[in-house]
Amino acid sequence: MSLQEKTLELNITHEILNLGLNFFVHHHLRGRNILHWPRPLRRIWPFIPHPIEYASGFHINLEGPKGGYDVALHYGRPGVSNSKAIFLQYKSPSYKAICTRGTVHFNGNRRIPTPHFQFFINTNGRQHAQLRKLARKQDIRYNGNYVLYALPLLRDEADFLSKLGSLVRHTKFITIRSIDNVARNQNPRVDIAIGEHSILVGRDDCNIVEVLSDVMVLGEQDISGDVIAEIITAIIRKNLLLLYNDKQNGKLLTYLMRDALPYLFYEYILYLLDYFEVDIDRVFEMDFFNDEERNRFRSYVSDVIQVANSKRVNNERDIRLLNAIAKRVALLLNAQNGFDVKNSIPELEDLYLITLNDNNNKISFEGVDTKSIEQISYLLI
């Protein structure tokens, strides 16, 4: 039985949001580690209100300003300016041992299999063109990379069920723009918006990606870690700002939050190690700590290293994903300089999120065919 796109969308989106929110929620904190926290902080932290996030689909107005369909994105959260968004089109995978069509990497036979995942795109002949229109919206801060295909690397329903809780680790993200750029440079030129096409992703190396129409090889490295890291840091930054500006709890909460940052970061690293099944020793090889903070972290986790190192997979892609997330969160929290965010929490430059203006809390996408994008979800932060 093939996996339904809606099932994949709901579960993977839920995991992405949880990856960001688990920076704050206390249920993943290990009791023996919280004893290292300052006494006021460890007593009060469990009672601090923790944030929630959500994903949504488009609001569809049947009559737009020109009498046609109009798709609108409504946004705006109290206390938060410069909302951010990312648009994801999930695709259902089909697992293949070999490809029967001519390809660069996936030709094979029963004796020499070339296992890969196949994802069909533009199956109705319209969807890719509509995704392209979304990616070319001009009245927002434009970078062209905020509309992406989300490709779960799963064999079947049994594989899906076995990986529930870790689906983000098995999902690849590809921008609409990157596919169009490669297609545009083909000779003769290929238009992905015409006809049905398929994306092939290697099972053993998801950096190997081809688009079948004419054979096109996507040469870019896996951007999935950077995409996930941007979403996570946007969630963390927004909710830190909300907590810092909480008028009801006043200066005490602001003080506790700033005092808590090193401990929250250390615990978040331990949480990511659990999620990605990576040995704690690998953290000390990464470059998001300076020597002083690395030693502090080593001291903080000295009592859990032996436990944490048991039965870890240490998959290279998992390590890259973890490193991308940890590095960006460390940059957000100024970990290289003692977590000094007294003046402000920096707004990091984004490649895959759009920053929405705050004029009317609505963006209309005129001329976009609603039937073609009804499966698109967006994360709004």
C-alpha positions in Angstrom: 0.0 0.0 0.0 1.4 3.4 -1.0 1.8 6.0 1.7 -0.6 8.9 1.5 0.9 12.4 1.2 -1.4 13.8 3.9 -0.3 11.1 6.3 3.4 12.0 5.6 2.7 15.7 5.8 0.9 15.5 9.2 3.5 13.4 10.9 6.7 15.0 9.5 5.4 18.5 10.1 4.6 17.5 13.7 8.1 16.2 14.2 9.7 19.4 12.8 7.7 21.6 15.2 8.6 19.4 18.1 12.3 19.6 17.3 12.1 23.3 17.8 9.8 23.3 20.8 11.8 20.7 22.7 14.4 23.4 23.3 11.9 24.8 25.9 9.8 22.0 27.2 11.0 20.4 30.4 9.8 16.9 30.0 13.0 15.8 28.1 15.3 17.3 30.8 17.1 14.5 32.7 16.5 14.8 36.5 20.1 14.3 37.4 21.3 17.1 35.1 18.8 19.7 36.2 20.4 19.4 39.7 23.4 21.3 38.1 21.2 24.3 37.4 21.1 27.3 39.8 18.6 26.6 42.6 16.1 29.4 41.6 16.1 28.3 38.0 15.6 24.5 38.6 12.7 25.3 41.0 10.9 27.7 38.8 11.6 26.5 35.3 9.0 23.7 35.2 6.3 26.3 35.9 7.3 28.8 33.2 4.7 28.8 30.4 6.0 26.9 27.4 5.2 27.8 23.8 3.2 26.0 21.1 3.4 26.1 17.3 1.2 25.0 14.5 1.1 24.4 10.8 -1.7 25.3 8.4 -3.0 25.1 4.9 -4.1 27.9 2.6 -7.3 29.9 3.2 -9.1 29.8 -0.1 -11.4 32.6 -1.2 -13.6 31.6 -4.1 -13.7 35.1 -5.5 -10.5 37.0 -5.8 -10.1 40.6 -6.8 -10.3 39.7 -10.5 -13.2 37.3 -10.2 -11.0 34.2 -10.2 -9.6 32.1 -7.5 -7.5 33.7 -4.9 -5.3 32.0 -2.3 -4.5 33.9 0.8 -2.1 33.3 3.7 -3.2 35.0 6.9 -0.6 35.5 9.6 0.4 37.5 12.6 0.9 36.6 16.2 0.6 38.9 19.2 3.9 40.2 20.3 5.7 39.0 17.2 6.8 41.0 14.2 8.4 39.8 11.0 6.6 36.4 10.9 8.4 33.8 8.9 7.0 31.1 6.6 8.0 28.1 4.5 5.9 26.2 2.0 6.2 22.4 1.7 4.8 20.1 -1.0 5.0 16.6 0.3 5.4 13.7 -2.1 4.7 10.0 -1.6 7.7 7.7 -2.3 7.9 4.6 -4.4 10.8 2.3 -3.6 12.6 0.8 -6.6 15.5 -1.7 -6.8 16.4 -0.6 -10.4 15.3 2.0 -12.9 14.0 0.7 -16.2 14.6 4.0 -17.9 18.0 5.4 -18.9 19.6 7.3 -16.0 23.1 8.4 -15.0 23.2 6.7 -11.6 20.3 4.2 -11.4 20.7 1.9 -14.3 21.0 -1.6 -13.0 19.7 -5.2 -13.1 18.7 -7.9 -10.7 22.3 -8.9 -10.1 23.4 -5.3 -9.7 20.6 -3.3 -8.0 20.5 0.4 -7.7 18.0 1.0 -4.9 16.3 4.4 -4.9 13.1 6.3 -4.2 10.9 7.7 -7.0 8.6 10.7 -6.5 6.2 11.7 -9.2 5.7 15.5 -9.6 3.4 17.6 -11.7 1.1 14.6 -12.1 -1.9 16.9 -13.0 0.2 19.0 -15.4 -0.3 22.1 -13.4 1.1 21.8 -9.9 4.7 22.6 -10.5 3.8 25.7 -12.4 1.7 26.9 -9.4 4.5 26.1 -7.0 6.8 28.2 -9.2 4.3 31.1 -9.0 4.4 30.9 -5.2 8.2 31.0 -5.3 8.1 34.1 -7.4 5.8 36.2 -5.2 7.3 39.7 -5.3 5.7 41.7 -2.4 7.6 39.7 0.3 11.2 39.6 1.1 12.2 37.3 -1.9 14.8 34.7 -1.9 13.2 32.1 -4.2 13.9 29.1 -2.0 11.0 29.1 0.4 8.9 26.7 -1.7 10.2 23.1 -1.5 9.4 19.5 -2.2 9.5 17.3 1.0 10.6 13.8 0.0 10.3 11.1 2.7 12.8 8.3 2.0 10.6 5.4 3.1 10.0 2.1 1.5 6.5 1.3 2.5 4.0 1.5 5.3 5.9 -0.9 7.5 9.0 1.3 7.1 7.0 4.4 7.9 5.6 2.8 11.1 9.1 1.7 12.2 10.4 5.2 11.8 7.6 7.1 13.5 9.3 9.6 15.8 12.3 10.0 13.6 10.8 10.8 10.2 12.7 14.1 9.8 15.9 12.0 9.7 14.6 10.3 6.6 13.2 13.3 4.7 15.0 15.2 2.0 14.1 18.7 1.0 14.6 20.1 -2.5 13.7 23.6 -3.6 11.5 24.3 -6.6 14.0 26.8 -7.7 16.9 24.3 -7.8 15.0 21.9 -10.1 14.0 24.7 -12.4 17.5 26.0 -12.6 18.9 22.7 -13.7 16.0 22.2 -16.2 16.6 25.7 -17.7 20.3 24.8 -18.4 19.5 21.6 -20.4 20.0 21.5 -24.1 17.3 21.4 -25.3 15.7 23.3 -22.4 13.3 21.3 -20.3 10.1 22.8 -18.7 9.2 20.8 -15.6 5.8 22.5 -15.6 4.9 20.6 -18.8 4.0 16.9 -18.4 4.6 14.5 -15.6 8.1 14.0 -14.2 9.8 12.1 -11.4 12.5 12.7 -9.0 14.9 9.8 -8.1 16.8 9.9 -4.8 19.4 7.3 -3.9 18.7 5.1 -1.0 22.3 4.8 0.2 23.3 8.3 -0.8 20.5 10.9 -0.9 22.9 13.4 -2.4 22.4 11.5 -5.7 19.3 13.0 -7.2 18.0 12.9 -10.8 14.9 14.3 -12.4 13.4 12.1 -15.2 12.0 13.9 -18.1 15.1 14.2 -20.0 17.8 13.0 -17.5 18.9 15.8 -15.3 21.3 15.4 -12.4 20.9 17.8 -9.5 24.4 18.6 -8.4 23.6 20.4 -5.1 24.5 18.9 -1.7 21.7 17.9 0.6 20.2 21.1 2.1 17.9 19.3 4.5 20.0 20.1 7.6 20.0 23.8 6.7 16.2 23.9 6.1 15.4 22.2 9.4 17.9 24.3 11.3 16.3 27.5 10.0 12.8 26.4 11.0 14.1 25.4 14.5 16.0 28.6 15.2 13.1 30.7 14.0 10.9 28.9 16.5 13.4 29.3 19.3 14.0 33.0 18.6 10.4 33.9 18.4 9.5 32.2 21.7 12.6 33.6 23.5 11.4 37.0 22.5 7.9 36.3 23.7 9.3 35.1 27.1 11.6 38.1 27.4 8.7 40.4 26.7 6.3 38.7 29.1 4.9 41.7 31.0 3.0 39.5 33.5 6.1 37.9 34.8 8.3 40.9 34.4 12.0 41.1 35.0 12.3 37.9 36.9 11.4 35.8 33.9 13.8 37.7 31.7 16.6 37.1 34.2 15.8 33.4 34.5 15.6 33.0 30.8 19.0 34.6 30.2 20.5 32.6 33.0 19.0 29.4 31.7 20.4 29.6 28.1 23.6 27.6 28.6 21.7 24.8 30.4 18.9 24.8 27.9 21.5 24.5 25.1 23.4 21.7 26.8 20.2 19.7 27.3 19.0 20.4 23.8 22.3 19.0 22.4 21.7 15.9 24.5 18.1 15.7 23.2 19.4 16.0 19.6 21.9 13.2 20.2 19.1 11.0 21.4 16.9 11.9 18.4 19.6 11.4 15.7 21.2 8.5 17.5 24.7 10.0 17.6 27.4 9.3 20.1 28.1 12.2 22.5 31.8 12.0 21.6 31.0 13.3 18.1 29.9 16.6 19.6 33.4 17.4 20.6 34.5 17.1 17.0 32.0 19.7 15.9 32.8 23.4 15.6 29.8 25.1 17.2 31.6 25.4 20.6 34.8 27.3 21.5 37.3 25.5 23.7 35.9 27.1 26.9 32.3 26.1 26.2 33.3 22.7 25.0 35.0 22.0 28.3 32.0 23.3 30.2 29.7 21.0 28.2 32.1 18.1 28.8 31.9 18.7 32.5 28.1 19.1 32.4 27.6 15.7 30.7 30.4 13.8 32.3 28.0 11.6 34.2 26.0 10.6 31.1 28.7 9.9 28.5 28.8 6.2 29.0 25.1 5.8 28.9 24.7 8.1 25.9 27.2 6.2 23.9 25.4 2.9 24.0 23.9 1.5 20.8 24.0 4.6 18.7 23.8 4.3 14.9 26.1 7.3 14.0 24.8 7.5 10.5 26.8 10.2 8.6 23.7 12.0 7.3 22.3 12.1 10.9 25.6 13.6 12.0 25.4 16.3 9.3 21.8 17.1 10.2 22.6 17.4 13.9 25.6 19.5 13.2 23.6 21.9 11.0 21.0 22.4 13.7 23.4 22.7 16.6 25.6 25.1 14.8 22.8 27.5 14.0 21.2 27.3 17.4 24.7 28.1 18.9 25.0 31.1 16.6 21.5 32.3 17.7 22.4 32.0 21.4 25.9 33.4 20.9 27.4 30.3 22.5 30.9 31.2 21.2 30.8 34.2 23.5 29.4 32.8 26.7 25.7 33.0 25.6 25.7 36.8 25.9 22.4 38.0 24.5 21.9 40.8 27.0 21.4 43.4 24.2 19.3 41.4 21.8 18.7 38.0 20.3 20.1 38.2 16.8 17.9 37.7 13.7 19.9 35.3 11.5 19.9 35.5 7.8 17.6 32.9 6.1 17.9 31.1 2.8 14.8 29.0 3.0 12.3 31.0 5.1 10.5 34.1 3.9 10.0 37.1 6.2 6.5 38.5 5.9 5.7 42.1 6.1 3.4 43.4 8.9 1.2 45.7 6.8 -2.1 43.8 6.7 -1.3 40.3 8.0 -2.3 38.8 4.6 -0.7 37.8 1.4 -2.8 37.1 -1.6 -1.6 34.8 -4.4 -3.7 35.9 -7.4 -4.0 33.7 -10.4 -2.8 30.6 -8.5 -4.9 27.5 -9.2 -6.3 26.3 -5.9 -6.8 22.7 -7.0 -3.1 22.5 -7.9 -1.9 23.7 -4.5 -4.5 22.3 -2.1 -2.0 19.8 -0.8 0.6 22.4 0.1 1.1 23.1 3.8 3.0 25.9 5.3 4.8 26.4 8.6 4.2 29.9 10.0 6.5 31.1 12.8 
